[in-house]
Amino acid sequence: MVLASSLITYFVATKTGGNVDQHQYMTLRRELEHVKDSQNRIIDSLNKKKANETVAQQMEETRLRDMLNRIQGSKIILTFPDQYTPFCFPIKVDSMREDLSSEKLEDRVRKMQHELMK
């Protein structure tokens, strides 16, 4: 409250030349209280947001660590399928874009799909 009084006194001294009545003083004081309340709400909101971000980050770190531990403990099995797998198909199509050919990419993809359906 001492700070509020000091700010009001400073404002009155600089803006009005020190001439202020009781009503003006109370109005300035009320406006300053509104500003302080707004400032406190903003600070509280920012603190809550930061706390939520910290919790989310910690949860993501835990999930990532758990996943890496699962991968490390897993057995890797290499297979060599006779045809393209569903996960491989988009990668293969993407690499076909770089291949030079007189056929359109769409035609080559349709051809691949037809071969896979056999």
Beta strands, then each sheet from edge to edge (+ up, - down):
end
